[in-house]
Amino acid sequence: MKLLVEKYGLQYNTGRFSKQMFSVVRQLAKHGKKPSDPYKIGNSPESKALRRAKREEAARRLEEVNA
């Protein structure tokens, strides 16, 4: 097993199982949370269009206030 890990440059864990399991649970809890606004992240065309529209709306409101 260790030879395969070295061959492909993967990480090989040799620590206690309980420590590794806690690490996995912690990472799942951290990365498994649903973002408050999913369009703030991501590179989909929809996300980019929504962020652009929000910026343009904010700029328009700022112009109205300054006018």
C-alpha positions in Angstrom: 0.0 0.0 0.0 2.7 2.4 0.9 4.4 1.9 -2.5 1.2 2.9 -4.3 1.0 6.0 -2.2 4.5 7.0 -2.9 4.2 6.2 -6.6 1.2 8.5 -7.0 2.3 11.1 -4.5 -0.6 10.7 -2.2 -0.8 11.4 1.5 -0.3 8.3 3.7 -1.7 8.5 7.3 0.0 6.5 10.0 -1.6 8.1 13.1 -4.1 6.6 15.5 -7.4 5.7 13.9 -9.4 7.8 16.5 -7.3 10.9 15.6 -7.8 10.3 11.9 -11.5 9.8 12.3 -11.9 13.0 14.4 -10.0 14.9 11.7 -12.4 13.6 9.0 -15.5 14.5 11.1 -14.1 18.0 11.7 -13.4 18.5 8.0 -16.9 17.3 7.1 -18.5 19.6 9.6 -16.4 22.6 8.3 -16.9 22.0 4.6 -20.4 20.4 4.8 -22.2 23.6 5.8 -24.5 25.1 3.3 -23.3 28.7 2.5 -25.7 31.5 3.5 -25.7 32.7 -0.1 -24.6 30.0 -2.6 -24.2 32.6 -5.3 -21.3 34.3 -3.4 -19.2 31.3 -4.3 -18.7 29.4 -7.5 -17.9 30.2 -11.0 -21.1 29.2 -12.8 -22.5 31.7 -15.3 -25.5 32.2 -13.0 -23.4 33.0 -10.0 -21.3 35.5 -12.0 -24.4 37.1 -13.5 -26.1 37.5 -10.1 -23.0 39.0 -8.5 -22.7 41.4 -11.5 -26.3 42.4 -11.2 -25.9 43.1 -7.4 -22.9 45.3 -8.1 -24.7 47.2 -10.8 -27.7 47.7 -8.5 -25.5 49.0 -5.7 -23.7 51.4 -8.0 -27.1 52.7 -9.3 -28.4 53.3 -5.8 -25.1 55.1 -4.9 -25.5 57.4 -7.9 -29.1 58.1 -6.9 -28.0 59.0 -3.4 -25.2 61.2 -4.6 -27.4 63.0 -7.2 
